[in-house]
Each structure stands twice: as C-alpha cells, then as structure tokens.
Amino acid sequence: MEALNRQVDLEVKANSMYTSMIPKPGVLFIGDRGLEFRGEGQGYIQIPYKEIVSVRAQLFFGRRYVRGFFVDTKSGSFNFVVSKGRLALQAMGQHLPHNIFTRNVSSFESMFKRITKR
C-alpha cells in the first residue's frame, strides 16, 4: 500500500483498539496529509485529515496524562492508545483546526456526575 504522507512529523508506538478485546500493536505516523497506522505483521489504517470530524483525548491524573485518543471520521471511529499522547495531539494540532479537539468523558466520570447531582 502506498504511503499517505510525504513528510512524517511524528512517529510513535501505538495500539489500535479496533476491537476492545484485541489491541493491535504497531506504529502511528502523523504527517502532512493525515494519520497512518501500521500494525505489526498485518494491518494498515490511513486517515486523511479532510476525513476527520473530531479528536477526543483520553485524559487521566488531573488531565496531566494523555493515554490515547479517539479519531472520529465521516465513516467511523478509531481508538489509538499511544506512548506519547501529548506529542501526538500537538503534532495533529499543526494540521487540524483546534475546535475539533475535545476531552473524552469516561463512563466513570459520567457516573460520578450523576451521583453528585442528587
């Protein structure tokens, strides 16, 4: 398969959580035209920037640690757990408008908010 990017801005180790039970290890490339995930052995995901609708960051420890992010596209959603989450979001921020980046609300947080509202 032909590479999507002409220039790679950041290369990080990542797991593609295509299914929540079986993570696929590989490398995520963030470049000038989009995101590319190359799985170890088999597997390849290409996401052009023009297809991305939103990016939801998974934040932990008082918003100091970025575990990974969800990339929502026009045709579906992809979940990546990355080794350098903050750097990955910054690299994507150079190519995407800042208003599409949000914080992902975990199920624990939403449950805690419902309990405290009572």
Phi and psi in degrees as GROMACS dihedral restraints (atoms count N, CA, C in turn):
[ dihedral_restraints ]
;  ai    aj    ak    al  type     phi  dphi    fc
    3     4     5     6     1   -76.2    20    10
    4     5     6     7     1   140.8    20    10
    6     7     8     9     1   -66.9    20    10
    7     8     9    10     1   143.4    20    10
    9    10    11    12     1   -77.8    20    10
   10    11    12    13     1   -42.2    20    10
   12    13    14    15     1   -92.4    20    10
   13    14    15    16     1   146.3    20    10
   15    16    17    18     1   -88.4    20    10
   16    17    18    19     1   -33.6    20    10
   18    19    20    21     1  -131.1    20    10
   19    20    21    22     1   132.2    20    10
   21    22    23    24     1   -99.8    20    10
   22    23    24    25     1   122.2    20    10
   24    25    26    27     1   -85.0    20    10
   25    26    27    28     1   -36.1    20    10
   27    28    29    30     1  -149.8    20    10
   28    29    30    31     1   139.4    20    10
   30    31    32    33     1  -126.4    20    10
   31    32    33    34     1   119.6    20    10
   33    34    35    36     1  -132.7    20    10
   34    35    36    37     1   151.3    20    10
   36    37    38    39     1   -70.6    20    10
   37    38    39    40     1   139.6    20    10
   39    40    41    42     1  -150.8    20    10
   40    41    42    43     1   160.6    20    10
   42    43    44    45     1  -117.5    20    10
   43    44    45    46     1   129.5    20    10
   45    46    47    48     1   -89.9    20    10
   46    47    48    49     1   120.8    20    10
   48    49    50    51     1   -94.8    20    10
   49    50    51    52     1    58.1    20    10
   51    52    53    54     1   -60.4    20    10
   52    53    54    55     1   -40.4    20    10
   54    55    56    57     1  -120.6    20    10
   55    56    57    58     1   140.9    20    10
   57    58    59    60     1   -67.7    20    10
   58    59    60    61     1   -21.3    20    10
   60    61    62    63     1   -88.9    20    10
   61    62    63    64     1   -26.1    20    10
   63    64    65    66     1  -127.9    20    10
   64    65    66    67     1    92.7    20    10
   66    67    68    69     1   -72.7    20    10
   67    68    69    70     1   146.4    20    10
   69    70    71    72     1  -108.9    20    10
   70    71    72    73     1   110.4    20    10
   72    73    74    75     1   -73.5    20    10
   73    74    75    76     1   151.0    20    10
   75    76    77    78     1   177.4    20    10
   76    77    78    79     1  -154.5    20    10
   78    79    80    81     1  -127.8    20    10
   79    80    81    82     1   134.2    20    10
   81    82    83    84     1  -104.4    20    10
   82    83    84    85     1   126.1    20    10
   84    85    86    87     1  -108.6    20    10
   85    86    87    88     1   126.4    20    10
   87    88    89    90     1  -111.6    20    10
   88    89    90    91     1   118.2    20    10
   90    91    92    93     1  -131.1    20    10
   91    92    93    94     1  -158.7    20    10
   93    94    95    96     1   -78.3    20    10
   94    95    96    97     1   -19.1    20    10
   96    97    98    99     1  -115.4    20    10
   97    98    99   100     1   -13.6    20    10
   99   100   101   102     1   162.9    20    10
  100   101   102   103     1  -163.5    20    10
  102   103   104   105     1  -104.7    20    10
  103   104   105   106     1   139.9    20    10
  105   106   107   108     1  -132.1    20    10
  106   107   108   109     1   129.0    20    10
  108   109   110   111     1  -115.4    20    10
  109   110   111   112     1   125.5    20    10
  111   112   113   114     1  -115.3    20    10
  112   113   114   115     1   112.5    20    10
  114   115   116   117     1   -77.0    20    10
  115   116   117   118     1   154.0    20    10
  117   118   119   120     1   -68.1    20    10
  118   119   120   121     1   128.7    20    10
  120   121   122   123     1    83.6    20    10
  121   122   123   124     1  -100.3    20    10
  123   124   125   126     1  -111.5    20    10
  124   125   126   127     1   162.9    20    10
  126   127   128   129     1   112.0    20    10
  127   128   129   130     1   132.2    20    10
  129   130   131   132     1  -154.6    20    10
  130   131   132   133     1   129.2    20    10
  132   133   134   135     1  -128.5    20    10
  133   134   135   136     1   129.3    20    10
  135   136   137   138     1  -121.9    20    10
  136   137   138   139     1   127.1    20    10
  138   139   140   141     1  -127.4    20    10
  139   140   141   142     1   104.1    20    10
  141   142   143   144     1   -68.5    20    10
  142   143   144   145     1   148.1    20    10
  144   145   146   147     1   -58.6    20    10
  145   146   147   148     1   -33.4    20    10
  147   148   149   150     1   -68.5    20    10
  148   149   150   151     1   -16.2    20    10
  150   151   152   153     1   -90.1    20    10
  151   152   153   154     1   -13.5    20    10
  153   154   155   156     1   -79.2    20    10
  154   155   156   157     1   126.8    20    10
  156   157   158   159     1   -96.2    20    10
  157   158   159   160     1   -43.5    20    10
  159   160   161   162     1  -155.2    20    10
  160   161   162   163     1   159.2    20    10
  162   163   164   165     1  -127.5    20    10
  163   164   165   166     1   120.1    20    10
  165   166   167   168     1  -110.0    20    10
  166   167   168   169     1   114.3    20    10
  168   169   170   171     1   -83.3    20    10
  169   170   171   172     1   140.5    20    10
  171   172   173   174     1   -96.1    20    10
  172   173   174   175     1   104.7    20    10
  174   175   176   177     1  -106.1    20    10
  175   176   177   178     1   140.7    20    10
  177   178   179   180     1  -136.4    20    10
  178   179   180   181     1   167.5    20    10
  180   181   182   183     1    55.2    20    10
  181   182   183   184     1    57.9    20    10
  183   184   185   186     1    64.5    20    10
  184   185   186   187     1    36.0    20    10
  186   187   188   189     1    66.9    20    10
  187   188   189   190     1    20.9    20    10
  189   190   191   192     1   -94.7    20    10
  190   191   192   193     1   -20.5    20    10
  192   193   194   195     1  -121.1    20    10
  193   194   195   196     1   126.8    20    10
  195   196   197   198     1  -101.4    20    10
  196   197   198   199     1   111.1    20    10
  198   199   200   201     1   -78.4    20    10
  199   200   201   202     1   -38.7    20    10
  201   202   203   204     1   179.0    20    10
  202   203   204   205     1  -160.7    20    10
  204   205   206   207     1  -160.1    20    10
  205   206   207   208     1   157.2    20    10
  207   208   209   210     1  -100.9    20    10
  208   209   210   211     1   134.6    20    10
  210   211   212   213     1  -111.3    20    10
  211   212   213   214     1   109.7    20    10
  213   214   215   216     1   -92.6    20    10
  214   215   216   217     1   125.3    20    10
  216   217   218   219     1  -116.0    20    10
  217   218   219   220     1   178.1    20    10
  219   220   221   222     1   -66.1    20    10
  220   221   222   223     1   -23.1    20    10
  222   223   224   225     1  -111.1    20    10
  223   224   225   226     1    -2.5    20    10
  225   226   227   228     1   164.5    20    10
  226   227   228   229     1  -170.7    20    10
  228   229   230   231     1  -127.2    20    10
  229   230   231   232     1   143.5    20    10
  231   232   233   234     1  -125.6    20    10
  232   233   234   235     1   138.7    20    10
  234   235   236   237     1  -115.1    20    10
  235   236   237   238     1   125.0    20    10
  237   238   239   240     1  -122.9    20    10
  238   239   240   241     1   132.5    20    10
  240   241   242   243     1  -106.8    20    10
  241   242   243   244     1   120.5    20    10
  243   244   245   246     1  -120.9    20    10
  244   245   246   247     1   157.9    20    10
  246   247   248   249     1   -75.8    20    10
  247   248   249   250     1   -32.1    20    10
  249   250   251   252     1  -127.3    20    10
  250   251   252   253     1    74.8    20    10
  252   253   254   255     1   -63.9    20    10
  253   254   255   256     1   -43.5    20    10
  255   256   257   258     1   -63.5    20    10
  256   257   258   259     1   -43.2    20    10
  258   259   260   261     1   -66.0    20    10
  259   260   261   262     1   -36.6    20    10
  261   262   263   264     1   -64.5    20    10
  262   263   264   265     1   -43.4    20    10
  264   265   266   267     1   -65.5    20    10
  265   266   267   268     1   -38.3    20    10
  267   268   269   270     1   -65.5    20    10
  268   269   270   271     1   -39.0    20    10
  270   271   272   273     1   -66.2    20    10
  271   272   273   274     1   -40.3    20    10
  273   274   275   276     1   -68.4    20    10
  274   275   276   277     1   -32.9    20    10
  276   277   278   279     1   -63.2    20    10
  277   278   279   280     1   -21.0    20    10
  279   280   281   282     1   -73.3    20    10
  280   281   282   283     1   -19.3    20    10
  282   283   284   285     1  -117.2    20    10
  283   284   285   286     1   -12.7    20    10
  285   286   287   288     1  -118.4    20    10
  286   287   288   289     1   151.9    20    10
  288   289   290   291     1   -66.6    20    10
  289   290   291   292     1   144.2    20    10
  291   292   293   294     1   -69.5    20    10
  292   293   294   295     1   -19.6    20    10
  294   295   296   297     1   -75.1    20    10
  295   296   297   298     1    -9.1    20    10
  297   298   299   300     1   -90.0    20    10
  298   299   300   301     1    -7.5    20    10
  300   301   302   303     1   -87.3    20    10
  301   302   303   304     1   126.5    20    10
  303   304   305   306     1  -136.0    20    10
  304   305   306   307     1   171.5    20    10
  306   307   308   309     1   -97.1    20    10
  307   308   309   310     1   132.0    20    10
  309   310   311   312     1   -79.3    20    10
  310   311   312   313     1   125.9    20    10
  312   313   314   315     1   -86.7    20    10
  313   314   315   316     1   119.5    20    10
  315   316   317   318     1   -75.6    20    10
  316   317   318   319     1   163.7    20    10
  318   319   320   321     1   -65.6    20    10
  319   320   321   322     1   -32.0    20    10
  321   322   323   324     1   -65.1    20    10
  322   323   324   325     1   -43.2    20    10
  324   325   326   327     1   -64.6    20    10
  325   326   327   328     1   -42.6    20    10
  327   328   329   330     1   -66.9    20    10
  328   329   330   331     1   -36.1    20    10
  330   331   332   333     1   -66.9    20    10
  331   332   333   334     1   -41.9    20    10
  333   334   335   336     1   -63.7    20    10
  334   335   336   337     1   -38.6    20    10
  336   337   338   339     1   -65.4    20    10
  337   338   339   340     1   -39.5    20    10
  339   340   341   342     1   -65.5    20    10
  340   341   342   343     1   -36.7    20    10
  342   343   344   345     1   -69.5    20    10
  343   344   345   346     1   -41.8    20    10
  345   346   347   348     1   -75.9    20    10
  346   347   348   349     1   -17.6    20    10
  348   349   350   351     1   -74.4    20    10
  349   350   351   352     1   -20.5    20    10
